[in-house]
Amino acid sequence: MKIPSIILALLIALPLLAHPPKGLELAYDADSNILTVEITHSVKDASKHYINKVVVELNGKKIIEQVFKKQVDDELQYVTYKVIDADEGAKITVIGYCNISGKKAAELVVTRAKVKEATE
C-alpha cells in the first residue's frame, strides 16, 4: 500500500515542529513533604502541544504518574505533590514528557533543609 506524499510529508514534519521541555526545576520542602515541579515548555497552543505526563521516582522506584490533557499555560506545566516517604538522602527524579516528542528529567537529593536543586 502506497502512502500519499502529503501524508508522508506530514509524518516527517510533525516531529520537527515539536520539541522536548526546555527546563525542569524541582524544589522539595522536607518539613511539609511537598515537591514542587516547574517544567518550562513554550508552545503556541497549550491544548494541542503540551506536557502530557509527569513521572516521579523515589530512589529509582516510580511513585507517581500523572497524565494531562493540556498544559497550565503556553509557557509551563506546574505541579505539586506530597511525597511522604522521602527520607534524608533520598533521590527524587522527575521526568516531564511532551505529548508530541521528547522528555526532560531532573533529580534532587533530599536534605532536612529546604532544597531547590535540579540536574538536567
Backbone as a chain_set.jsonl record, in Angstrom:
{"seq": "MKIPSIILALLIALPLLAHPPKGLELAYDADSNILTVEITHSVKDASKHYINKVVVELNGKKIIEQVFKKQVDDELQYVTYKVIDADEGAKITVIGYCNISGKKAAELVVTRAKVKEATE", "coords": {"N": [[0.842, -1.179, 0.0], [0.637, 2.136, -0.917], [1.694, 5.175, 0.556], [0.203, 8.299, 0.463], [1.918, 11.196, -0.745], [1.547, 13.669, 0.615], [0.684, 12.898, 3.166], [2.88, 11.453, 4.027], [4.785, 13.521, 4.075], [3.726, 15.108, 6.138], [3.968, 13.347, 8.302], [6.702, 13.246, 8.546], [7.34, 15.933, 9.017], [5.975, 16.667, 11.388], [7.312, 15.812, 13.861], [9.431, 17.6, 13.695], [8.312, 20.044, 14.26], [7.656, 19.82, 16.88], [9.007, 19.872, 20.245], [11.145, 18.95, 22.946], [10.629, 19.428, 26.53], [12.046, 22.449, 27.782], [13.217, 23.167, 30.231], [13.462, 21.975, 33.645], [12.551, 22.397, 36.834], [13.027, 21.623, 40.23], [11.816, 21.58, 43.569], [11.996, 20.728, 46.944], [10.359, 20.61, 49.98], [11.293, 19.599, 52.97], [10.093, 19.77, 55.459], [7.317, 19.99, 55.058], [6.951, 17.99, 53.265], [6.496, 18.497, 50.57], [6.785, 18.439, 47.129], [7.676, 20.482, 44.531], [7.215, 21.081, 41.136], [8.313, 22.518, 38.185], [7.949, 22.786, 34.844], [9.409, 23.978, 32.034], [8.099, 24.758, 28.954], [7.619, 26.11, 26.169], [4.979, 26.889, 24.046], [2.737, 27.317, 21.207], [0.007, 26.724, 21.331], [-1.376, 25.525, 24.048], [-3.255, 23.564, 24.343], [-2.957, 21.791, 22.344], [-0.26, 21.142, 21.99], [1.727, 20.086, 24.447], [2.831, 19.433, 27.873], [2.282, 16.239, 28.607], [2.57, 14.239, 30.469], [3.777, 13.5, 33.717], [6.236, 11.95, 35.577], [7.2, 10.723, 38.706], [9.895, 9.567, 40.536], [11.135, 7.806, 43.339], [14.086, 7.129, 44.747], [14.649, 5.536, 42.494], [12.3, 4.105, 42.084], [9.108, 4.153, 40.642], [6.709, 6.363, 41.853], [4.69, 8.141, 41.368], [2.562, 8.895, 38.672], [1.286, 11.098, 36.509], [-1.143, 12.145, 34.194], [-1.891, 14.514, 31.667], [-4.227, 16.628, 29.863], [-3.813, 19.054, 28.808], [-1.612, 21.888, 29.03], [-0.671, 24.027, 31.785], [-0.296, 26.733, 31.007], [0.858, 28.635, 28.11], [3.569, 28.571, 28.512], [4.506, 26.895, 30.602], [4.29, 23.869, 32.63], [3.031, 23.204, 35.752], [3.236, 21.605, 38.816], [2.43, 20.151, 42.031], [3.314, 17.849, 44.571], [2.703, 15.645, 47.317], [5.141, 14.004, 48.942], [5.676, 11.628, 50.96], [7.458, 9.665, 51.82], [10.101, 10.398, 51.537], [13.022, 10.272, 52.807], [15.902, 11.742, 54.467], [18.593, 12.086, 52.237], [17.411, 10.641, 50.238], [16.751, 10.08, 46.758], [15.054, 11.982, 44.458], [13.559, 11.791, 41.381], [12.319, 13.391, 38.514], [10.41, 13.247, 35.578], [9.401, 14.882, 32.72], [7.129, 14.732, 30.048], [6.638, 15.539, 26.634], [3.679, 15.766, 24.67], [3.971, 15.315, 21.978], [6.695, 14.966, 21.217], [9.651, 14.038, 22.844], [11.319, 14.439, 26.067], [12.174, 15.487, 29.428], [14.343, 15.334, 32.199], [14.997, 15.647, 35.723], [16.745, 15.71, 38.845], [16.925, 15.504, 42.448], [18.489, 15.497, 45.685], [17.273, 14.696, 48.815], [17.417, 16.754, 51.65], [17.386, 17.773, 55.086], [17.127, 20.47, 55.196], [15.44, 23.037, 53.347], [15.204, 22.39, 49.919], [16.346, 23.381, 46.734], [17.191, 22.331, 43.922], [18.265, 21.283, 40.843], [19.008, 18.906, 38.346], [19.695, 18.718, 35.075]], "CA": [[0.0, 0.0, 0.0], [1.411, 3.364, -1.014], [1.251, 6.287, 1.39], [0.225, 9.544, -0.319], [3.056, 12.077, -0.455], [1.197, 14.693, 1.603], [0.662, 12.259, 4.486], [4.273, 11.157, 4.342], [5.418, 14.797, 4.411], [3.241, 15.498, 7.459], [4.557, 12.452, 9.287], [8.105, 13.627, 8.701], [7.429, 17.305, 9.521], [5.391, 16.837, 12.711], [8.326, 15.816, 14.925], [10.286, 18.778, 13.569], [7.6, 21.156, 14.873], [7.598, 19.57, 18.32], [10.275, 19.977, 20.953], [11.052, 18.473, 24.328], [10.647, 20.501, 27.524], [13.317, 23.169, 27.809], [13.784, 23.139, 31.574], [12.69, 21.289, 34.675], [13.042, 22.819, 38.142], [12.446, 20.902, 41.349], [12.053, 22.064, 44.924], [11.373, 19.843, 47.925], [10.328, 21.131, 51.337], [11.323, 18.414, 53.828], [9.196, 19.961, 56.599], [5.928, 19.729, 54.644], [6.996, 16.872, 52.309], [5.924, 18.969, 49.31], [7.654, 18.529, 45.952], [7.173, 21.424, 43.54], [7.816, 20.81, 39.838], [8.005, 23.507, 37.163], [8.514, 22.343, 33.572], [9.342, 25.019, 31.005], [7.789, 24.177, 27.644], [6.936, 27.177, 25.44], [4.209, 26.393, 22.901], [1.763, 28.278, 20.668], [-1.333, 26.33, 21.762], [-1.176, 24.555, 25.128], [-4.249, 22.492, 24.296], [-2.556, 20.87, 21.274], [1.145, 20.791, 22.184], [1.79, 20.303, 25.886], [3.386, 18.388, 28.733], [1.142, 15.341, 28.808], [2.77, 13.282, 31.548], [4.86, 13.71, 34.671], [6.532, 10.756, 36.368], [8.066, 10.983, 39.853], [10.524, 8.363, 41.083], [11.821, 7.955, 44.607], [15.149, 6.112, 44.798], [14.563, 4.66, 41.333], [11.009, 3.417, 42.001], [8.044, 5.071, 40.269], [5.701, 6.529, 42.891], [3.608, 8.985, 40.844], [2.472, 9.126, 37.227], [0.103, 11.918, 36.26], [-1.355, 12.422, 32.782], [-2.598, 15.777, 31.446], [-4.83, 16.861, 28.544], [-3.294, 20.336, 28.358], [-0.604, 22.499, 29.878], [-1.197, 25.128, 32.595], [-0.341, 27.88, 30.097], [1.703, 28.465, 26.931], [4.98, 28.592, 28.894], [4.956, 25.868, 31.536], [3.424, 22.964, 33.377], [3.394, 23.373, 37.15], [2.528, 20.648, 39.668], [2.976, 19.89, 43.36], [2.98, 16.527, 45.082], [3.127, 15.308, 48.675], [5.993, 12.82, 48.875], [5.862, 11.417, 52.399], [8.489, 8.667, 52.119], [11.411, 10.89, 51.117], [13.906, 10.494, 53.949], [17.142, 12.447, 54.135], [19.468, 11.327, 51.353], [16.631, 10.014, 49.159], [16.868, 10.728, 45.445], [13.793, 12.187, 43.748], [13.734, 12.04, 39.948], [11.078, 13.771, 37.844], [10.515, 13.248, 34.12], [8.268, 15.524, 32.045], [7.013, 14.262, 28.671], [5.858, 16.298, 25.654], [2.71, 14.876, 24.02], [4.352, 15.06, 20.584], [8.036, 14.417, 21.1], [10.697, 14.42, 23.778], [11.133, 14.444, 27.513], [13.227, 16.143, 30.193], [14.415, 14.787, 33.549], [15.817, 16.335, 36.721], [16.735, 14.989, 40.113], [17.471, 16.18, 43.618], [18.701, 14.663, 46.861], [16.56, 15.292, 49.939], [18.113, 17.102, 52.889], [16.421, 18.312, 56.053], [16.921, 21.867, 54.834], [14.637, 23.177, 52.132], [16.078, 22.114, 48.781], [15.973, 23.763, 45.382], [18.345, 21.875, 43.155], [17.835, 20.467, 39.706], [20.037, 18.434, 37.434], [19.043, 18.437, 33.8]], "C": [[0.886, 1.24, 0.0], [0.812, 4.438, -0.104], [1.31, 7.552, 0.534], [1.331, 10.482, 0.167], [2.744, 13.099, 0.631], [1.186, 14.11, 3.015], [2.083, 11.94, 4.933], [5.007, 12.428, 4.772], [4.998, 15.266, 5.804], [3.849, 14.634, 8.555], [6.018, 12.792, 9.561], [8.225, 14.994, 9.372], [6.941, 17.459, 10.951], [6.425, 16.789, 13.827], [9.252, 17.023, 14.863], [9.646, 19.994, 14.217], [7.542, 21.024, 16.389], [8.983, 19.73, 18.929], [10.088, 19.468, 22.374], [10.973, 19.66, 25.284], [12.032, 21.138, 27.578], [13.998, 23.088, 29.176], [12.869, 22.429, 32.543], [13.305, 21.663, 36.019], [12.283, 22.085, 39.235], [12.764, 21.622, 42.652], [11.323, 21.12, 45.869], [11.492, 20.468, 49.303], [10.215, 19.931, 52.278], [10.399, 18.553, 55.034], [7.751, 19.619, 56.253], [5.811, 18.531, 53.701], [6.401, 17.241, 50.951], [7.02, 19.105, 48.254], [6.974, 19.456, 44.956], [7.945, 21.208, 42.244], [7.361, 21.891, 38.858], [8.731, 23.103, 35.879], [8.312, 23.434, 32.54], [9.168, 24.36, 29.644], [6.95, 25.198, 26.879], [6.282, 26.633, 24.182], [3.257, 27.482, 22.421], [0.354, 27.993, 21.159], [-1.224, 25.192, 22.764], [-2.244, 23.469, 25.173], [-3.913, 21.463, 23.218], [-1.132, 20.343, 21.441], [1.451, 21.105, 23.641], [2.561, 19.195, 26.598], [2.216, 17.476, 29.077], [1.338, 14.351, 29.95], [3.947, 13.711, 32.416], [5.0, 12.428, 35.483], [7.501, 11.16, 37.481], [8.577, 9.639, 40.362], [11.205, 8.719, 42.392], [12.803, 6.794, 44.726], [14.994, 5.073, 43.69], [13.246, 3.914, 41.172], [9.91, 4.44, 41.687], [6.989, 5.125, 41.375], [4.505, 7.354, 42.429], [3.707, 9.01, 39.326], [1.165, 9.879, 36.994], [0.048, 12.279, 34.783], [-2.217, 13.671, 32.651], [-3.175, 15.838, 30.035], [-4.447, 18.216, 27.987], [-2.314, 20.851, 29.394], [-1.245, 23.651, 30.648], [-1.326, 26.41, 31.774], [0.644, 27.639, 28.952], [3.207, 28.427, 27.249], [5.406, 27.416, 29.766], [3.839, 24.968, 32.026], [3.925, 23.008, 34.813], [2.568, 22.396, 37.977], [3.194, 20.583, 41.034], [2.472, 18.529, 43.826], [3.437, 16.412, 46.534], [3.877, 13.984, 48.58], [6.42, 12.504, 50.309], [7.008, 10.47, 52.751], [9.901, 9.12, 51.749], [12.246, 11.242, 52.341], [15.152, 11.248, 53.504], [18.049, 11.538, 53.32], [18.736, 10.64, 50.21], [16.803, 10.8, 47.866], [15.49, 10.775, 44.794], [14.131, 12.546, 42.303], [12.367, 12.362, 39.354], [11.349, 13.814, 36.35], [9.239, 13.873, 33.569], [8.284, 15.147, 30.576], [6.162, 15.211, 27.826], [4.904, 15.33, 24.956], [3.083, 14.544, 22.577], [5.726, 14.409, 20.499], [8.934, 14.925, 22.217], [10.295, 14.395, 25.236], [12.315, 15.147, 28.157], [13.186, 15.574, 31.607], [15.291, 15.672, 34.432], [15.75, 15.523, 37.999], [17.287, 15.869, 41.221], [17.629, 15.163, 44.736], [18.096, 15.405, 48.048], [17.505, 15.547, 51.102], [17.066, 17.648, 53.845], [16.179, 19.797, 55.795], [16.047, 21.914, 53.579], [15.589, 23.139, 50.944], [15.503, 22.742, 47.525], [17.189, 23.486, 44.533], [17.841, 21.027, 42.021], [19.041, 20.104, 38.866], [19.35, 18.065, 36.148], [19.88, 17.535, 32.951]], "O": [[1.784, 1.367, 0.833], [-0.406, 4.586, -0.008], [2.348, 7.85, -0.057], [1.631, 10.537, 1.36], [3.591, 13.368, 1.482], [1.633, 14.764, 3.957], [2.435, 12.14, 6.096], [5.772, 12.403, 5.736], [5.825, 15.768, 6.565], [4.206, 15.138, 9.619], [6.501, 12.638, 10.682], [9.109, 15.198, 10.204], [7.452, 18.315, 11.673], [6.413, 17.672, 14.685], [9.804, 17.426, 15.887], [10.355, 20.889, 14.678], [7.393, 22.021, 17.096], [9.995, 19.726, 18.227], [8.994, 19.551, 22.933], [11.229, 20.793, 24.875], [13.051, 20.462, 27.439], [15.219, 22.955, 29.259], [11.668, 22.292, 32.307], [14.442, 21.294, 36.311], [11.061, 21.943, 39.177], [13.84, 22.198, 42.814], [10.173, 20.754, 45.628], [12.587, 20.815, 49.745], [9.153, 19.316, 52.37], [9.961, 17.542, 55.583], [7.041, 19.024, 57.064], [4.704, 18.104, 53.374], [5.859, 16.379, 50.258], [8.028, 19.783, 48.452], [5.822, 19.235, 44.582], [9.175, 21.157, 42.247], [6.165, 22.147, 38.719], [9.96, 23.08, 35.828], [7.178, 23.779, 32.206], [9.971, 23.522, 29.232], [5.721, 25.161, 26.929], [6.934, 25.999, 23.353], [3.001, 28.451, 23.135], [-0.419, 28.925, 21.384], [-1.006, 24.04, 22.389], [-2.137, 22.54, 25.973], [-4.51, 20.387, 23.177], [-0.844, 19.207, 21.065], [1.435, 22.271, 24.035], [2.896, 18.166, 26.01], [1.274, 17.889, 29.754], [0.385, 13.69, 30.364], [4.962, 14.209, 31.929], [4.022, 11.893, 36.005], [8.492, 11.848, 37.236], [7.807, 8.706, 40.589], [11.78, 9.798, 42.534], [12.406, 5.63, 44.795], [15.183, 3.878, 43.919], [13.086, 3.159, 40.212], [9.788, 5.46, 42.366], [6.445, 4.101, 41.787], [3.43, 7.28, 43.023], [4.796, 9.13, 38.765], [0.079, 9.358, 37.251], [1.053, 12.669, 34.19], [-3.156, 13.87, 33.421], [-2.673, 15.181, 29.122], [-4.721, 18.509, 26.823], [-2.208, 20.311, 30.495], [-2.257, 24.197, 30.21], [-2.348, 27.093, 31.839], [1.204, 26.549, 28.84], [4.025, 28.269, 26.343], [6.553, 26.978, 29.682], [2.65, 25.244, 31.87], [5.123, 22.863, 35.057], [1.343, 22.358, 37.857], [4.37, 20.916, 41.181], [1.353, 18.12, 43.514], [4.437, 17.011, 46.928], [3.309, 12.966, 48.184], [7.406, 13.049, 50.806], [7.48, 10.482, 53.888], [10.806, 8.291, 51.66], [12.186, 12.362, 52.848], [15.419, 11.375, 52.309], [18.251, 10.373, 53.662], [19.376, 10.108, 49.303], [16.977, 12.019, 47.878], [14.843, 9.745, 44.604], [14.889, 13.48, 42.041], [11.379, 11.69, 39.651], [12.369, 14.34, 35.903], [8.134, 13.448, 33.906], [9.324, 15.229, 29.923], [5.09, 15.637, 28.256], [5.279, 14.191, 24.678], [2.558, 13.585, 22.012], [5.904, 13.415, 19.795], [8.964, 16.124, 22.496], [9.117, 14.339, 25.588], [13.337, 15.378, 27.51], [12.105, 15.354, 32.154], [16.2, 16.351, 33.954], [14.818, 14.747, 38.21], [18.01, 16.835, 40.978], [16.99, 14.11, 44.737], [18.369, 16.586, 48.263], [18.287, 14.68, 51.49], [15.951, 17.954, 53.421], [15.121, 20.318, 56.147], [15.942, 20.929, 52.848], [16.644, 23.774, 50.958], [14.301, 22.645, 47.276], [18.102, 24.306, 44.439], [17.044, 20.116, 42.246], [19.969, 20.895, 38.7], [18.498, 17.176, 36.135], [19.483, 17.193, 31.837]]}, "num_chains": 1, "name": "protein.A"}
